[in-house]
Every structure is written in structure tokens, then in C-alpha cells.
Amino acid sequence: MSHITFSDVEVTYKGGLKALKGVTLEIPRGQFVVIVGLSGAGKSTLIRSVNNLVVPSRGDVAIEGRSVTRATGKDLRRLRSGVGMIFQTFNLVKRSSVLRNVLAGRLGAVHPLRGVLGVFPKSDVALAHDCLRRVGIPEKAFVRADALSGGQQQRVGIARALAQEPSVMLADEPVASLDPPTSHAVLRDLKRIAREDAITTIVNLHFIDMAREYADRIIGMRDGLVVYDGSAEDATDEVFEAIYGRPIDEERDLRGRT
Amino acid sequence: MAVPDPVTDSAAPLRPTYAVRLLNWSTWAVIAALFVVSVRQTGFSLDGISRGAVDFVRFFGRLAPDWTALPQIWAPLIETLQIAYLATIFGTLLGLPVIFLASRNTTVNGPVMWVARSILTVLRSIPDLLYAAILAPILAPGPLPGVIALTIFTMAVLAKLASETVESVDPGPLEAIQAVGAGRNRMIVYGVLPQISATLTSYVLYIFEINVRASVVIGLVGAGGIGNLLNRYLSFFDYGGLGALIIVVFFVVLAIDQLSVWARSRLI
């Protein structure tokens, strides 16, 4: 059985913009999927429909057969707590400590009152430290988040998502604000962790060579539709030119170089 | 996508239309007309000042402070500060939940936000002096009506100022915390509060400054504190005591203002 199922998903934003025009996909457990496409192709919308941050106007998204799209209130929050998410702009609370940011990942799991009061069980604090260790910055726990470099901040973002002990990880342009060497390091971490914990991962990426290097499967999107779905090996330059709708040349380099 | 180039894409800068220019002129005309009407109807005239000048000087002469009044002044002065302090604390506690109900990005739903904002607008539109004047006879004169009047003021003003701050926070962390599966309250505590706490503290200090000044005045209508004494000195023509009181109040308020300004400058 597939882990995440998109059934004919359509998203129409207020104002009539149709971001997704009927997407059907099955993603098996543990797969590392990279979505490529131009800005505005619907990549972010697709990713956000998995945890219902964007609500499809038609169709359905399900995780392990349970509909996320139709879930509300407590059920939706429980489903979300099993789905980690990292963002292009990291979305950390900059004035809070790194540890507090990572502990925010436990908010969906602990009793609401504990969350509001900020009294986390000892096991959760230990888990948060462990997550920081896994992304390689255990010594930064008590530093304020805005004192870190971009790459370190994104690692805190990953640690926060990991603290959820998720079965699904969503990454919306996770390296678009980082330099190429840092980008590769962050993607390597993400892939390694996905392997170790068998986390089904969906990543939006701009860069072709990074998509080829890390993806088990590449999905190409254009204008709200899936226009390519296949292995990284089969995604030739011609395939990418079709997805982007223009030739890949030196001047308009779409690759990220180290 | 091509960005329009202002130099090549438009031949000449657009002149304001006649309608716009007419509107500009009529705005000035209305301001001038209101000024003239106000002067006429209030009978405003600088003659009053020159005619009053003699009384003015004589009055100031009598204001020479009588420092024997000092022991009388301390207790009500401290009561005034306590009224301001209590009102600031109560108003902040009551205002905090309203801030989030009145902010677009943290409210429960549209109707709740509308109700919260409407209540704040109504509360804010009534001056604190009026609250005190209404409450003092009902609750018996004393510090209580003063505390309640300034509590309402604090709550309404804080919620208005702070909800604008809440609406301008970085939405990224809120989305992240929502994605974790947390509800509204946890999102506010983890995503919003850390972003606004410095500004919020600064607002509370500023409102405390205002409350100190206001609590002097509302005493005049029977809401406790130094205003009561002020009232008594005025009605018994005790100008020596009045002079001492004015000087003491001036320096105490100045000191609190400076302290608060200093504290606020350390915040951001």
C-alpha cells in the first residue's frame, strides 16, 4: 500500500488562481521524492496539501489511507504531528533558543496544557538534544536561533521536524536560501536521516544536479500538472527542458554547483 | 517577466487630474473654514490673556510652596502611584487575551474578531476621566473607581496597539508550529509571544507612564489619590500647599517617565 496518496487533487486559491489541476500520485513508504518545476508550477501547493496547510478544493490526500483533506480539529492535529516540515526561510522563532525551537516539534504530541506552559517531559528534552546531535549541532542548544548561520538554522529546522518522530517529511525549497556547499550538506543530512528512520520524504528543489543526486524518484511539475514522474536516471536534460519549458544552457544555469 | 522601465515605458510624468487637485484645495478650504468657525463660536481672543495677566502674576506669587504641607502630600501621592500600578497590571492581564482575539492572524474566527474589535473601539472612545466621574459616585469615592477607570483604559489601548504588532509578526514560525500539529493557543505561546514580548513590554511601560499622569487628574473627580488633595487645596485656596504639591508631582512624574524611557530603550 502506498504511504501517501494524492487522488485527483485540485487547488484553487481565492481570486481564482488554479495552482493544482488534478494531481494523482502514489508515494510508497520510505521513498525520497524530489519535485522540480518553475516557480508557480504548484510545487509548494502540492507539498502543503499533504499536511492540509493548503486545503484542496477537490480531490483527496491520504496518509496510510487516512484522509488528511477531510480531517478537522483534533484528528487533523494528530495527523500533522506525524508529518515533519522544513521551510525555505527556516521559520524558526528567532528570539527563542535553539532548544526551545526544537521542542516546538513536540507541541503536537504533548498535552496542550504542557505545551502552553512549556513544561516538557524529560524524555522530550532528551529527544530534542538527540535530534540536535543527529544534525550535527548539539553544542548550539542554548544559543538564540538568530545567532546561527543559515545552514545551522536549517539544521535546527530539520531537528524540529525530527523531534516530531515523523513518518513523513516535507521540505519546501529547503536549500534555496543557502550556498551550494551548505545546500549539499543539508540535503545529505536529510537523505541520511530519511534512510535511517525510513521516513517518506518529499522535497521541492530548483536545482537539477541536486535533484538527480539525491532523489529516488523525480516528479516534474508544470502549470499545476505532473509532467514527469520517473527515476533520477531517466530524467535526462531533455526531460528537464520539457519540465522547465526552455533550454538548459550556461547562461540560464539551473544547476547548483559545488 | 519584464519589469516595466519607468524611463522608457512612459513618455511624460503623469500630472494629477483636475479632480485630485480640486480635492486638495477643498481639503485646505475645509480646514480654514473650521478654524474660523471655531474661533467665532468659542469667542477665542488673545485679549483674555492680557486682561488675565495681572491675576496670573498675582496667583503665581501666592503659589510659593509651603513645605510644611509635605507630610500631607506623601500618602496620597503614593496612593496615586499605586492606582496607576494596579490599573496597569489588571489592564494588561485582561487585555492580553483580547489582543489575540482582535488580531487577524490569531483570532478564532471572523465574527469573534469583529466583536473583540468593536468592544475595544467603544471602550477606547470614552475618556478615562469620564469613567472615573461615572464610577466614583456609584462605588463611593476612593481609589477603587480610579483603578477600574484606568484598568479599562489600559486594556483598550494595549489591545489596540499590540494587536497591530501581532498582525505584523513573521508568519513563517506560525506556519511551522501549525504544521507540527499544535492548536491556536500553543501557536500563540510559541510563535507569537516571543516575537512580540519586547514591544509588548515597551507598550506596558508607556501606558504606565500615561496612567501615572492620568491618575493625578482623575483624583479631581473623586477617584482617589493626589487629585483629591489637589481638589481640596484648590477649593480652600491653600496656594502654598498647592505649590508644594505641583512641584512634588512634577518631579515624581518626571522621574518615572525617565526611568520608563530608559527601560524601554534597553528593550529592543
HADDOCK unambig.tbl for C-alpha pairs under 7 A between the chains (distance, minus, plus):
assign (segid A and resid 51 and name CA) (segid B and resid 179 and name CA) 6.77 0.50 0.50
assign (segid A and resid 77 and name CA) (segid B and resid 181 and name CA) 4.11 0.50 0.50
assign (segid A and resid 77 and name CA) (segid B and resid 182 and name CA) 6.33 0.50 0.50
assign (segid A and resid 78 and name CA) (segid B and resid 181 and name CA) 6.22 0.50 0.50
assign (segid A and resid 80 and name CA) (segid B and resid 179 and name CA) 5.98 0.50 0.50
assign (segid A and resid 80 and name CA) (segid B and resid 180 and name CA) 5.79 0.50 0.50
assign (segid A and resid 80 and name CA) (segid B and resid 181 and name CA) 4.70 0.50 0.50
assign (segid A and resid 81 and name CA) (segid B and resid 180 and name CA) 4.99 0.50 0.50
assign (segid A and resid 81 and name CA) (segid B and resid 181 and name CA) 4.62 0.50 0.50
assign (segid A and resid 84 and name CA) (segid B and resid 180 and name CA) 6.67 0.50 0.50
assign (segid A and resid 85 and name CA) (segid B and resid 179 and name CA) 6.81 0.50 0.50
assign (segid A and resid 91 and name CA) (segid B and resid 172 and name CA) 4.61 0.50 0.50
assign (segid A and resid 91 and name CA) (segid B and resid 173 and name CA) 4.44 0.50 0.50
assign (segid A and resid 91 and name CA) (segid B and resid 176 and name CA) 6.26 0.50 0.50
assign (segid A and resid 92 and name CA) (segid B and resid 173 and name CA) 5.40 0.50 0.50
assign (segid A and resid 93 and name CA) (segid B and resid 173 and name CA) 5.74 0.50 0.50
assign (segid A and resid 93 and name CA) (segid B and resid 191 and name CA) 6.30 0.50 0.50
assign (segid A and resid 95 and name CA) (segid B and resid 194 and name CA) 6.20 0.50 0.50
assign (segid A and resid 95 and name CA) (segid B and resid 195 and name CA) 6.68 0.50 0.50
assign (segid A and resid 96 and name CA) (segid B and resid 194 and name CA) 6.59 0.50 0.50
assign (segid A and resid 104 and name CA) (segid B and resid 177 and name CA) 6.83 0.50 0.50
assign (segid A and resid 105 and name CA) (segid B and resid 180 and name CA) 5.87 0.50 0.50
assign (segid A and resid 107 and name CA) (segid B and resid 180 and name CA) 6.77 0.50 0.50
assign (segid A and resid 107 and name CA) (segid B and resid 182 and name CA) 5.60 0.50 0.50
assign (segid A and resid 108 and name CA) (segid B and resid 180 and name CA) 5.59 0.50 0.50
assign (segid A and resid 108 and name CA) (segid B and resid 181 and name CA) 4.40 0.50 0.50
assign (segid A and resid 108 and name CA) (segid B and resid 182 and name CA) 4.72 0.50 0.50
assign (segid A and resid 115 and name CA) (segid B and resid 186 and name CA) 6.10 0.50 0.50
assign (segid A and resid 116 and name CA) (segid B and resid 185 and name CA) 6.79 0.50 0.50
assign (segid A and resid 116 and name CA) (segid B and resid 186 and name CA) 5.24 0.50 0.50
assign (segid A and resid 116 and name CA) (segid B and resid 189 and name CA) 6.11 0.50 0.50
